[in-house]
Amino acid sequence: MKVLMPYFKRYHVDVTIAMLSVIVLVFATLWQPRLLQVVMTAIIKDDQQTVFREGILLLGLAVLGIIGGVVNTIYSARVALGVATDLRSDLYAKIQFFAYADVEKFSASNLVVRMTNDVNQVQQIVMAGFQQITRIPLLFLGAFILAIVTMPEQWWVIIVMMAIILLATWIAVQHMTKYFAETQQDIENVNTVTRENLMGIRVVKSFVQEPNEIKKFSHASDQLTAVTAKIGYWFSILMPIFFLTANLAVGMAVYLVGQNITTHPSYLAAITSFISYLMQILYAVINGGFLMTFASRAVISIGRISEVLETQPSMTYVASETESPLAGDISFDHVTFTYPGDDQPTLKDVSFNVAAGAMLGIVGATGSGKTTLAQLIARLYDPDSGQVKIGGVDVRQIPEKALRATVAYVLQRSTLFSGTISGNLKQVRPDAQASHMRWAANVAQASEFIERLPQTYDAPVEERSQNFSGGQKQRLAITRGVIADPEILILDDATSALDARSEKLVQEAMDRDLTSTTTVVIAEKIASIIRADQILVLDGGRISGSGTHQQLLQTNDIYQAIYQTQKAREEGVK
Ligand SMILES: Nc1ncnc2c1ncn2[C@@H]1O[C@H](COP(=O)(O)OP(=O)(O)OP(=O)(O)O)[C@@H](O)[C@H]1O
């Protein structure tokens, strides 16, 4: 709960009004049975004047109660909504500053559940809390005292009723708490299965995986159903216990008092008032029980939210707002890197230098560490040992904005954000004019298809850019990488979906227009890096060879083997 305190403080006026309106509501609720008793006694005595006067008062009290209730609901909702909105924004902002490794540690679907489901749980408990938290103890205490004042000899009926109800609630809460934690995990599993299915829907369809996917989903969904049913089971036995106990208490009170009603007619009014108080006590205890179960569920959600808010990003940047890019030379000095959780390093003792404006090609078998190496240049991870330098400066000493201004990283499957083409380009270069967009799109060989779209650069980009083909997406991603004219441009298999002619045109345009940019090209095809000033051959995370195409053909067995295989394949095709 400590984590919520600063949020409540922001809404202190709404919190105060919510709490004060509860006092009005409880006062009206508690006083009504007393007045009713007076009215009934007056009816029995046929005292019309008192009936009229107290009746009006009773009506006024009921209206006051309604006003108190409405005001309380409005202000509780304002606090709950405000706190939930602020929590969501803070979580989102926090995640933006997470290192890539932190996002991977939590997983994307886990973070989505924390931002949606867990925040909803908090919203519900805050709403219920401000409606009930002062109302329950006040109502309970007030009704208890007034019930005893009304019929002092019946005090033990109330104690027995409460003891049974509290015991039942306590047992149910003990059982339900562990199921609440399981529910959140199961919701997450359902989300993960659904997300993976929808994102990979083409694979699912082309491999006729629908039956398997349905089975996988049913399994995750059945687990969620089973846990939710267990919670429902405890709720379902709790409610009848509450009402049975209350009815028994009422029956007992009526039985004990009923025998004396003929001799004391005023007991009729008193028993009516007593039963009302019993019901109010019951209401307070039931709602207290619900609040406890809600709270135990919300405590788990609050814990999950705090975990995100309190996570210190595993990577920090030097505090500086400088955006000036550095020079484009890159150097790796005995760099070793292990992914979090792995026991073997993925990159081992990697050293090389690339001059600013040069082209570096990286080849190697799948899984040899090419992407990992590129990620260290963009500082998505830090090495375990050794140094990665850009413009002669250790990347750990470069301010974040300066690093992003220096390095642009284009992936094979880059994410374009939904919106428009120009919106995506302006994310990288906010001041981008039409001329800049055209220039970048020309380099990426994208202008030809963009300019055929009815809205050209303002054409919509749908969710997951599904309104563009694989090759078009790659061209758009390269356009975005190029538009800020970065000092270092990393193309990680970024032209894999382009035909040979288009790829050649991109290469020629880059050679012509990005003369001072250092390009790092990771490619499966030797043809993509054949003209590089330097090529690194990676093998099992180590550099097995380095040089130009001609040099490597003479000196490196792995490079020769890759080249011969690809040449043979091309000749086979011809
Ligand atoms: N986020 C990660 N966490 C743990 N291990 C990872 C992670 N990403 C990659 N790896 C592992 O690191 C190794 C190198 O992966 P990397 O993606 O760098 O290879 P690559 O040479 O780019 O492969 P490909 O040509 O198939 O893209 C692989 O064994 C891979 O399983």
The ligand as an SDF file (V2000), in Angstrom:
LIG
                    3D

 31 33  0  0  0  0  0  0  0  0999 V2000
   18.0150  -12.4460  -25.9520 N   0  0  0  0  0  0  0  0  0  0  0  0
   18.7520  -13.5580  -25.9030 C   0  0  0  0  0  0  0  0  0  0  0  0
   18.8840  -14.2530  -24.7530 N   0  0  0  0  0  0  0  0  0  0  0  0
   19.6490  -15.3590  -24.6850 C   0  0  0  0  0  0  0  0  0  0  0  0
   20.3610  -15.8620  -25.7330 N   0  0  0  0  0  0  0  0  0  0  0  0
   20.2740  -15.2190  -26.9170 C   0  0  0  0  0  0  0  0  0  0  0  0
   19.4660  -14.0330  -27.0530 C   0  0  0  0  0  0  0  0  0  0  0  0
   19.5730  -13.6170  -28.3240 N   0  0  0  0  0  0  0  0  0  0  0  0
   20.3910  -14.4810  -28.9460 C   0  0  0  0  0  0  0  0  0  0  0  0
   20.8150  -15.4410  -28.1030 N   0  0  0  0  0  0  0  0  0  0  0  0
   21.7430  -16.5560  -28.4250 C   0  0  0  0  0  0  0  0  0  0  0  0
   22.9890  -16.0100  -28.8100 O   0  0  0  0  0  0  0  0  0  0  0  0
   23.5150  -16.7250  -29.8970 C   0  0  0  0  0  0  0  0  0  0  0  0
   23.8650  -15.7580  -31.0350 C   0  0  0  0  0  0  0  0  0  0  0  0
   22.6660  -15.1670  -31.5090 O   0  0  0  0  0  0  0  0  0  0  0  0
   22.6850  -14.0410  -32.6460 P   0  0  0  0  0  0  0  0  0  0  0  0
   21.2820  -13.6250  -32.8690 O   0  0  0  0  0  0  0  0  0  0  0  0
   23.6700  -12.9890  -32.2760 O   0  0  0  0  0  0  0  0  0  0  0  0
   23.2360  -14.8850  -33.8790 O   0  0  0  0  0  0  0  0  0  0  0  0
   23.2900  -14.4970  -35.4090 P   0  0  0  0  0  0  0  0  0  0  0  0
   24.6670  -14.8450  -35.8600 O   0  0  0  0  0  0  0  0  0  0  0  0
   22.8360  -13.1000  -35.6240 O   0  0  0  0  0  0  0  0  0  0  0  0
   22.2400  -15.5340  -35.9950 O   0  0  0  0  0  0  0  0  0  0  0  0
   21.2910  -15.4090  -37.2890 P   0  0  0  0  0  0  0  0  0  0  0  0
   22.1630  -15.3730  -38.4900 O   0  0  0  0  0  0  0  0  0  0  0  0
   20.5010  -16.6520  -37.2340 O   0  0  0  0  0  0  0  0  0  0  0  0
   20.4770  -14.1590  -37.1330 O   0  0  0  0  0  0  0  0  0  0  0  0
   22.4900  -17.7780  -30.2940 C   0  0  0  0  0  0  0  0  0  0  0  0
   22.9210  -19.0160  -29.7560 O   0  0  0  0  0  0  0  0  0  0  0  0
   21.2290  -17.3380  -29.6230 C   0  0  0  0  0  0  0  0  0  0  0  0
   20.4840  -18.4350  -29.1700 O   0  0  0  0  0  0  0  0  0  0  0  0
  1  2  1  0
  2  3  1  0
  2  7  2  0
  3  4  2  0
  4  5  1  0
  5  6  2  0
  6  7  1  0
  6 10  1  0
  7  8  1  0
  8  9  2  0
  9 10  1  0
 10 11  1  0
 11 12  1  0
 11 30  1  0
 12 13  1  0
 13 14  1  0
 13 28  1  0
 14 15  1  0
 15 16  1  0
 16 17  2  0
 16 18  1  0
 16 19  1  0
 19 20  1  0
 20 21  2  0
 20 22  1  0
 20 23  1  0
 23 24  1  0
 24 25  2  0
 24 26  1  0
 24 27  1  0
 28 29  1  0
 28 30  1  0
 30 31  1  0
M  END
$$$$
